[in-house]
């Protein structure tokens, strides 16, 4: 009456569905060590760009912070896509003028921007439809 898989004894070893390679999972120590190593590698790589001679490397950090906040406010208030693209184009020019490799800049910034924009764009849509459905039932 019992199915065949239930009557079999326990299988020793890692579960193949829990790991892609079928090997045992990494321990928390290994994962933490790898994360720290990756962080320090990225930090030293970014520090190399900060020590290069370029346009933004000579600007006072307080001025860069105020400029970045001003840029964020401007982009939030803009309603035309052309202006947003123009500001993003200026950012690319600033990165090139600051001796940042274009591939590094595009990988670090331009992969993040579409994902962040997608999350910001989807969230109000999902909550507004949820709120509309709640208000229609009241």
Beta strands, then each sheet from edge to edge (+ up, - down):
end
